[in-house]
Amino acid sequence: MKKLTIFLILLSCLTLVYAGDRSRKGSTGADQLLIPVGARGIATGEAFLSSVTGLEAIYYNPAGFAHSPGSEAMFSYMSYIADINVSYFAVGTNLGDLGSFAFSVKSLDFGQIPVTTLESPDGNGDLYSPSFLTAALTYSKVITDRVSVGVNFKGISESIMDVSAFGFAIDFGVQYKFSGNLSLGAAVKNIGTNMQYDGTRLQQRVIIPGTQTGTKTGMYQIVTEPFQLPSYFELAIGYKFNMDEQNMLQLASTFRSNNALEDQLKLGLEYGFNNMFFVRGGYDLLLENTSQSIFGLTAGAGVNYQMDGIRISVDYAFRDVKEFPTANHIMTLKLGIE
């Protein structure tokens, strides 16, 4: 009961910290923070918040990384939407009583885009590629045999030609394991500074009115509007059925309270055979305007192989995209050393 009380206190702190201002609905930026990573997490509908472990826990619930033994490295690649690709790399280690530490980087590849101007609306022959990057330092620790906590310190960078914006954010998560196979989890994400674009390309030279054409010019600075980060609060529950020594089934559900769009309910399941072969499925739906949900059904599979203290995992995920001609395809490779 004391451990459950600790969990409820931490959960209350998360709820108080969460910036759930609905007036920000549809007005936030830095949407790359909302792009999930890891084939297992995506295949299960991002629902395994209460039981996720390993480096994938960094994005979903940093508290889960505290349960990872030894060291681990992870690389994930997603074919996203509109010819955008998402790459994710993370590395971390468990230092025992000191806790677990990790570093991760997520980047977006937009490809080459033609430069258009007022004089050349169809392109002037030049190309550019935006750079969107999120880097995070993670610390997580097991508080008791049932409670673990974790935090991400993130830096967000967006750059388009000579214009850029920077921001900082914090994620905080907690997991509680019951004596059986039931688990609870909560997390608050993307609580941080406002971002604002600035740069030399926002400086424009114009002809001063009232002077002869081309004789006097001046410079003015275009001032952009600051934007807030898409913060949200999540609460999750999960259960693991050990059917026998070889067969396992996990079920999970996560409720997400957004301040940038409608609230969401995420459902996920995973079947495992001999802790080696896995089949996964999930669904993500909006609780208000369900017809406006872009992403829906998810599915995937994975293989784990362990030999002499070395773990190798290969996972694949598929996510249906309703408004684009192609779906999301995600591949993830993880290497662990105990």
Secondary structure, DSSP 8 states (H G I E B T S, - for coil): -HHHHHHHHHHHHHHHH----GGGTT----GGGG----HHHHHTTT--TTT--STTHHHH-GGGGGG--SEEEEEEEEE-STT-EEEEEEEEEE-GGG-EEEEEEEEEE---EE---SS-TT--S-EE--EEEEEEEEEEEE-SSSEEEEEEEEEEEEEETTEEEEEEEEEEEEEEE-SSSEEEEEEEEEEE--B--EEGGGEEEEE-TTS-TTT-EEEEE-----B----EEEEEEEEEEE-SSSEEEEEEEEEEEESSS--EEEEEEEEEETTTEEEEEEEEEESS-GGG-SEEEEEEEEEEEEETTEEEEEEEEEEEESSSSS-EEEEEEEEEE-
